[in-house]
Amino acid sequence: MTIAAMFAAVMISFSSCEKNPDDGGKKPVQNLCPECGEDPCVCEQVTGGAIQIDGEYADWDAVAGVSVATCPAGDVAYEQLKTFKAYADEEFIYIFCEFNPEETLVFVPYFDLDNDPSTGNDSKWSGAGYEGKAEGGVFEEVTTDDGPVQGAPQKWDPNFYLYADSGTEKVLDAGMAVVSSLPAAYKNGNWAFEAAILREVVLEAYGIADATQFTMGMYQYDLNWSCIGQLPCKTYAQKDAGELEPMLTITLP
């Protein structure tokens, strides 16, 4: 089955919303889901999972096996990403990011898909070369005469890319495989969002449908696509000493 066909089948099974039939050539009326307010429904994509994508984060503390990276104390190069969590169940790969929202635009997780540090692009983490990434904004980018400025928060909805010999290849478009909460104020002046990545579709797109684990790390970029947050990470002193954190290991049940 192709990726497109697989995704279509999955989305049909997840959605409980339907559009009214066309009436007299007019555009069909949309039935907004009473739970998520979307058409088609996306709320059922995460119903019944260990973690609900609802902007409430207590369920993360109740799940065993969550991988966590926090910003270390000290002189850190890229410190605006405060906490990065990742977890997988049989259907989804979940992520959580707590961050300083100032000048923030995009979050990009990088994936070492084959668990082999000798392959893929040069790594920002120890013991990993990454073969994949996903790029998606969490704030709108507003163009002004003085350049881009940060707009309203938006749900993280990335494009997925695979590194290949011929360059970077897009393997999934935005709107294909992610359900996200809207980034919002969290605590201590930081913001947070969570997302569920549709495991079957993404792993199939990356050619690792039968994988049992992979590793990932998260980058936070500003309006100029300069890095302002990285997890896992080390302090300047640790980096000068040649130390780097490994990426988070995601075990797939």
C-alpha positions, -999 to 999 in steps of 0.1 A, spaced: 0 0 0 13 35 -8 19 61 18 -10 82 5 -34 52 5 -23 42 40 -28 77 53 -62 80 37 -73 47 52 -61 56 87 -77 90 86 -110 76 75 -109 52 104 -100 79 129 -126 106 119 -162 105 131 -171 138 114 -189 138 81 -198 166 57 -233 172 46 -240 160 10 -238 186 -17 -271 204 -21 -279 221 -54 -242 227 -63 -235 246 -32 -204 239 -11 -210 212 15 -217 224 50 -190 215 74 -200 197 107 -175 208 133 -166 182 159 -181 191 193 -149 178 210 -120 194 190 -139 219 168 -123 207 137 -136 192 104 -126 165 99 -123 154 135 -88 150 148 -96 143 185 -102 106 179 -67 102 167 -54 103 203 -85 90 222 -76 59 242 -39 65 241 -16 68 271 -13 106 264 -41 129 253 -32 158 231 -53 184 249 -29 210 263 -30 193 297 2 177 307 -4 157 339 -8 125 319 29 126 310 38 121 346 16 91 349 32 72 320 62 49 326 91 49 300 90 86 289 124 98 277 132 133 291 159 159 285 161 192 304 182 223 299 213 220 321 222 247 346 252 268 336 264 286 305 244 270 278 247 279 241 210 273 232 189 276 263 154 286 253 142 249 250 137 239 287 123 204 285 119 179 257 100 146 263 93 117 239 73 85 242 58 59 219 29 35 221 15 11 195 -1 40 174 18 72 181 51 89 189 44 117 214 65 148 220 63 175 246 83 208 246 85 235 273 102 266 260 108 303 262 86 318 234 106 349 228 115 352 190 105 315 186 92 303 152 100 267 144 106 234 161 126 207 143 131 172 157 160 152 141 158 115 138 187 89 137 167 62 120 192 35 118 209 40 152 242 42 134 264 73 141 285 67 109 255 73 86 234 103 80 242 140 84 267 154 108 252 151 142 245 178 168 245 150 194 269 123 204 266 88 190 242 98 162 240 108 126 205 118 117 187 107 85 154 125 90 139 157 103 105 174 106 100 212 103 70 230 116 62 264 131 45 270 164 39 307 157 27 324 126 54 344 107 41 379 99 59 399 72 65 436 79 85 464 63 111 458 90 113 421 84 95 390 99 79 392 133 62 366 155 25 363 151 -2 342 168 5 308 181 -4 279 158 -5 241 161 28 224 152 22 207 118 55 199 102 67 186 68 89 155 72 122 152 53 147 124 46 184 130 39 195 111 8 225 110 -15 207 134 -38 199 159 -10 169 164 12 137 147 1 103 156 15 85 124 25 54 138 41 36 171 38 21 191 66 -13 179 75 -4 143 70 6 127 103 5 151 134 -20 162 159 -8 191 181 -21 212 210 -19 249 206 12 264 222 2 283 253 16 298 286 27 270 309 47 279 340 76 301 351 71 323 321 76 294 297 52 280 271 45 244 261 29 223 235 24 185 229 19 165 198 12 130 186 30 118 155 11 90 136 36 62 140 26 39 111 26 66 85 58 83 95 79 51 100 66 38 67 76 70 50 111 67 65 114 31 55 117 17 90 82 3 96 97 -27 114 120 -7 137 120 -14 174 137 19 183 154 51 170 168 82 186 158 119 183 167 153 194 148 187 192 159 221 179 141 254 184 147 281 158 140 319 158 126 341 131 160 340 112 163 302 115 190 306 141 191 280 168 179 293 202 171 259 219 185 224 217 178 193 237 195 172 247 225 196 252 256 204 273 271 236 287 298 255 269 324 240 293 312 204 285 312 211 248 348 226 250 358 193 267 344 174 238 313 161 255 279 159 239 246 145 251 232 115 232 198 119 215 168 105 233 161 69 227 125 61 216 116 25 222 87 13 200 64 -13 216 
